[in-house]
Amino acid sequence: MKLIIREDANSASEYVAQYIIHRINDFEPTPERPFVLGLPTGSSPELIYRHLVEAYKNDDVSFANVVTFNMDEYVDLPEEHPESYHSFMYKHFFSHVDIKPANVHLLNGNAEDLVAECAEYERKIKEAGGIELFLGGTGPDGHIAFNEPGSSLRSRTRVATLAEDTIRANSRFFDNDISQVPKQALSVGVGTVMDAREVILIITGAHKAIALQKVVEGSVSHIWTASCLQMHENAMIACDDAATDEMQVKTVKYFRSIEKIEQEQLARTQLNSEDPRLQQWRGALKKLEIDTSQKAAAPANGEITPDSMTSRLHDSAIAIDDMDKMEDGLKLTNMGSRVNSMAM
Ligand SMILES: N[C@@H]1[C@@H](O)[C@H](O)[C@@H](COP(=O)(O)O)O[C@@H]1O
């Protein structure tokens, strides 16, 4: 599992949005081979949707060949209700991008036969070739989708009953009136999420700190269902500083160091592949010869001073055959300043 930590919710969300954009663009989806994206609702992903919409408006990404499957929907709440997940998705995302309505999939919490609706949803996911990337959030009790504490880690799409904590947390969307919050929902299962080829969770805010700690540092458990990610081979959690409040400093440092090393490696790879001047420098270095016969004699007292080192460097005649043909900035004497300017 990867843990990406950013200063605040906005930068964590921006990171996730950029990541999704790269994944879609690299995939080069077509109508025959669409990118299949799993999507969540909730306040945490709102900022991600805002960044995705902005990127679409800037022509950085298209959703024309993206197929989506949402995680969950309340049971018995009319689709047009402002707090239904149908309304949420159109309000924050679908209405603002070029996604084709036929490519959007949301569970129907008003279906006559809810069990058949769930089975059909699983069938459609399979028919679409499985989910390439499932984006999710988590509740303060560590649930993923509506897989409340105690849900089987192999569960599939089904009717789920909301836990007291979730009803209380979601009452903020229903005039803080617990009695208005639906008590059941249709939800993809933990197993459905785990089948995705990649899973990303966004977890932000100090109120999610215990959940994040349990999910990352605790054991895999059906009580904190998002901990299932520990068993996924391609999972990432993006969080803000506040959400790491309950984690061990050692864990936070470790995940930060992984990201730092990856960034350094990436910068090096980009430098190698993109800068033709570096290739030129490499080619020249291969021809580097050191003529030790011309080295200055060691001082009688054997002491090596900065002065004697400088003269040795000159005398030892580092020869680069085509040095004259190189751009000035690439000559060894000038490399120090170049490396900094090329590194980022
Ligand atoms: N079923 C949804 C979850 O999928 C979501 O992750 C959670 C967190 O929501 P928020 O981001 O608003 O805290 O809310 C609901 O319970």
The ligand as an SDF file (V2000), in Angstrom:
LIG
                    3D

 16 16  0  0  0  0  0  0  0  0999 V2000
  -21.3330    5.5330    1.8110 N   0  0  0  0  0  0  0  0  0  0  0  0
  -20.5820    6.7190    1.9050 C   0  0  0  0  0  0  0  0  0  0  0  0
  -19.1280    6.3490    1.8350 C   0  0  0  0  0  0  0  0  0  0  0  0
  -18.8500    5.8170    0.5580 O   0  0  0  0  0  0  0  0  0  0  0  0
  -18.2590    7.5730    2.1130 C   0  0  0  0  0  0  0  0  0  0  0  0
  -16.9230    7.2160    1.9960 O   0  0  0  0  0  0  0  0  0  0  0  0
  -18.5730    8.0590    3.4880 C   0  0  0  0  0  0  0  0  0  0  0  0
  -17.7010    9.1940    3.9550 C   0  0  0  0  0  0  0  0  0  0  0  0
  -18.2290   10.4300    3.6370 O   0  0  0  0  0  0  0  0  0  0  0  0
  -17.5250   11.8120    3.8900 P   0  0  0  0  0  0  0  0  0  0  0  0
  -16.4870   11.9410    2.8680 O   0  0  0  0  0  0  0  0  0  0  0  0
  -18.6250   12.8060    3.7130 O   0  0  0  0  0  0  0  0  0  0  0  0
  -16.9860   11.7830    5.2660 O   0  0  0  0  0  0  0  0  0  0  0  0
  -19.9190    8.4810    3.4720 O   0  0  0  0  0  0  0  0  0  0  0  0
  -20.8880    7.5130    3.1590 C   0  0  0  0  0  0  0  0  0  0  0  0
  -21.0930    6.6960    4.2640 O   0  0  0  0  0  0  0  0  0  0  0  0
  1  2  1  0
  2  3  1  0
  2 15  1  0
  3  4  1  0
  3  5  1  0
  5  6  1  0
  5  7  1  0
  7  8  1  0
  7 14  1  0
  8  9  1  0
  9 10  1  0
 10 11  2  0
 10 12  1  0
 10 13  1  0
 14 15  1  0
 15 16  1  0
M  END
$$$$
